[in-house]
C-alpha cells in the first residue's frame, strides 16, 4: 500500500487528516523526521497554524521537499500547507518554500475573519484531482489568509468570500486546497480519493 507522510511541523488536526487518507486507501505516517521522509510515496502538508512558525520547522527539510517535487512525488498542501508553497505571507516574517511565486494576504476587513464554515468551489481549470467534483460543490474552510499566485494557470478553483480568492491549485504533481478536505464530507473524501489515485499510479 502506498504510504503518505503527513509532515508534522507543529500544527493541529493531524489525526483527522490521517483517518481521511486511510479511508481512501493510503497508508499514513505522521512524522517530523527527515529519515522517514526518504521512503514515501507522497507528502501531505497539513494546516492550522502560523506561517512563520511552520516555516521555521520546515527549514531543515526544505531542500528535500524541493527534490521530491522535482522527482515527481505527489504533494498535497492543505490550508496553511498550501500557503507554505508560496514565497511569503502577510501573516508574519519568513520565506516560504517558494515553489510558486506569490504571497499570502489577509481576507478583507469587511467580512468576518477567520472565514469559518461551508462555501462553494468555482472550478476554474479542470484537473484530475477534481474528477467527479461538480462546480459549486460545498467544502469546509477555516482560514484568515489566502494565496495570490503570480501564475494564474495553477489555479484550479476559486471561492467568493468578500472577494474572489484561490481555494485550490494544481500543477503537475503539486496540489493545494485552502479548505479542509478531511472536514468536507463526501466531497472532501472524493478529492482525497482522487489524490490517492494519483499517488497509486
C-alpha positions as CSV (number, residue, x, y, z in Angstrom):
1,X,0.0,0.0,0.0
2,X,1.5,3.4,-1.0
3,X,2.4,5.4,2.1
4,X,1.8,9.1,2.6
5,X,3.9,11.0,5.2
6,X,2.0,13.8,6.9
7,X,4.8,16.2,7.9
8,X,4.3,17.3,11.4
9,X,5.5,20.9,11.8
10,X,3.6,21.6,15.0
11,X,0.1,22.3,13.6
12,X,-3.2,20.8,14.7
13,X,-5.7,18.5,13.1
14,X,-3.2,15.8,12.0
15,X,-5.3,12.8,13.1
16,X,-8.5,13.7,11.2
17,X,-6.4,14.0,8.1
18,X,-4.7,10.7,8.8
19,X,-8.0,9.0,9.2
20,X,-9.4,10.5,6.0
21,X,-6.3,9.4,3.9
22,X,-6.6,5.9,5.4
23,X,-10.3,5.9,4.4
24,X,-9.4,6.4,0.8
25,X,-6.8,3.6,0.8
26,X,-3.5,5.1,1.6
27,X,-1.0,4.1,4.3
28,X,-0.2,7.1,6.5
29,X,2.7,8.1,8.8
30,X,2.9,11.2,10.8
31,X,6.5,12.3,11.1
32,X,8.9,15.2,11.6
33,X,11.8,13.0,10.7
34,X,13.9,13.5,7.6
35,X,14.8,9.8,7.7
36,X,11.1,8.7,7.5
37,X,10.6,11.0,4.5
38,X,13.0,9.0,2.4
39,X,10.7,6.1,1.8
40,X,7.4,7.8,1.0
41,X,5.0,7.7,-2.0
42,X,3.6,11.2,-1.3
43,X,3.7,14.1,1.2
44,X,0.9,16.0,2.9
45,X,1.5,19.4,4.5
46,X,-1.4,19.9,6.9
47,X,-2.6,23.0,8.2
48,X,-4.0,25.0,11.0
49,X,-1.3,27.2,12.4
50,X,1.1,30.2,11.9
51,X,3.0,30.7,8.6
52,X,6.3,31.9,10.3
53,X,6.3,29.2,12.9
54,X,5.7,26.5,10.3
55,X,8.4,27.7,8.0
56,X,11.0,27.5,10.9
57,X,10.0,23.9,11.4
58,X,10.2,23.1,7.6
59,X,13.6,24.8,7.2
60,X,15.6,21.6,7.8
61,X,13.7,19.6,5.1
62,X,13.1,22.4,2.5
63,X,15.8,21.1,0.2
64,X,14.5,17.6,0.4
65,X,10.9,18.7,-0.3
66,X,12.1,20.6,-3.4
67,X,14.0,17.4,-4.5
68,X,11.0,15.1,-4.2
69,X,8.8,17.6,-6.1
70,X,11.3,17.7,-8.9
71,X,11.3,13.9,-8.9
72,X,7.5,13.8,-9.4
73,X,6.4,12.7,-5.9
74,X,2.8,13.9,-5.3
75,X,2.5,16.6,-2.6
76,X,-0.7,17.9,-1.1
77,X,-0.8,21.2,0.9
78,X,-3.9,21.8,3.0
79,X,-4.9,25.3,4.2
80,X,-1.6,26.6,5.8
81,X,0.1,23.8,3.9
82,X,-0.9,25.3,0.6
83,X,0.1,28.8,1.7
84,X,3.6,27.4,2.5
85,X,4.1,26.7,-1.2
86,X,4.5,30.5,-1.8
87,X,7.2,33.0,-1.1
88,X,5.9,35.0,1.8
89,X,2.8,35.9,3.9
90,X,1.3,38.9,5.4
91,X,0.8,36.7,8.5
92,X,4.4,37.1,9.5
93,X,8.1,37.2,8.6
94,X,10.0,34.4,6.9
95,X,10.4,32.9,3.4
96,X,8.0,30.2,2.3
97,X,9.0,27.2,0.3
98,X,8.9,29.3,-2.8
99,X,7.6,26.5,-5.0
100,X,5.3,29.1,-6.6
101,X,5.8,32.9,-7.0
102,X,3.3,34.9,-5.0
103,X,2.3,35.7,-1.4
104,X,-0.5,35.1,1.1
105,X,-2.7,38.0,2.0
106,X,-5.4,38.5,4.7
107,X,-9.1,38.4,3.9
108,X,-10.7,41.8,3.7
109,X,-11.7,43.5,7.0
110,X,-15.4,43.9,6.0
111,X,-16.0,40.2,6.3
112,X,-15.8,38.0,9.5
113,X,-12.3,36.7,9.9
114,X,-11.4,33.9,10.1
115,X,-13.6,32.6,7.3
116,X,-15.1,29.6,9.0
117,X,-17.7,27.3,7.6
118,X,-19.0,25.9,4.3
119,X,-18.6,27.6,1.0
120,X,-18.6,26.7,-2.7
121,X,-15.8,25.9,-5.2
122,X,-15.9,27.6,-8.6
123,X,-13.9,25.3,-10.8
124,X,-11.5,27.4,-13.0
125,X,-9.4,24.7,-14.5
126,X,-10.3,21.0,-14.6
127,X,-7.7,18.7,-13.1
128,X,-7.6,15.0,-12.2
129,X,-7.8,15.9,-8.5
130,X,-11.2,17.4,-9.3
131,X,-12.6,14.3,-11.1
132,X,-16.2,13.7,-10.2
133,X,-16.4,17.1,-8.4
134,X,-19.2,19.3,-9.6
135,X,-18.9,23.0,-9.9
136,X,-20.2,24.9,-6.8
137,X,-19.7,21.9,-4.5
138,X,-19.5,22.9,-0.9
139,X,-16.4,22.4,1.2
140,X,-15.3,23.5,4.7
141,X,-13.0,26.4,5.4
142,X,-11.1,27.7,8.5
143,X,-8.7,30.5,7.5
144,X,-7.7,34.1,7.7
145,X,-5.2,34.3,4.7
146,X,-5.2,33.0,1.2
147,X,-2.5,32.8,-1.6
148,X,-2.3,35.1,-4.5
149,X,-0.3,33.3,-7.2
150,X,1.6,35.2,-9.8
151,X,0.9,32.5,-12.4
152,X,-2.9,32.2,-12.6
153,X,-2.6,29.0,-14.6
154,X,-2.0,27.0,-11.4
155,X,-5.4,28.0,-10.0
156,X,-7.9,25.0,-10.1
157,X,-10.7,26.6,-8.2
158,X,-11.8,29.9,-6.6
159,X,-14.2,30.8,-3.8
160,X,-16.1,34.0,-3.0
161,X,-15.9,35.4,0.5
162,X,-15.8,39.2,0.4
163,X,-13.7,38.8,-2.7
164,X,-12.6,36.1,-5.0
165,X,-9.7,34.1,-3.7
166,X,-7.7,31.0,-4.8
167,X,-9.2,28.0,-3.0
168,X,-7.5,25.2,-4.9
169,X,-4.4,24.8,-7.0
170,X,-2.9,22.1,-9.2
171,X,0.3,22.0,-11.1
172,X,1.9,18.7,-12.2
173,X,2.4,16.7,-9.0
174,X,1.6,19.7,-6.7
175,X,-1.8,20.1,-5.3
176,X,-3.3,22.5,-2.7
177,X,-6.6,23.2,-1.0
178,X,-7.3,26.3,1.1
179,X,-10.3,24.4,2.5
180,X,-10.0,21.2,4.6
181,X,-11.0,18.1,2.6
182,X,-10.8,16.0,5.7
183,X,-13.6,18.1,7.2
184,X,-15.6,18.4,3.9
185,X,-17.8,15.3,4.0
186,X,-18.2,13.3,0.8
187,X,-16.8,16.0,-1.5
188,X,-13.6,16.2,0.5
189,X,-13.2,12.4,0.6
190,X,-13.7,12.3,-3.2
191,X,-10.9,14.9,-3.6
192,X,-8.7,12.8,-1.3
193,X,-9.7,9.7,-3.3
194,X,-8.5,11.4,-6.5
195,X,-5.2,12.3,-4.7
196,X,-4.9,8.6,-3.7
197,X,-5.3,7.5,-7.3
198,X,-2.6,9.9,-8.4
199,X,-0.3,8.5,-5.7
200,X,-1.0,4.9,-6.7
201,X,-0.2,5.4,-10.4
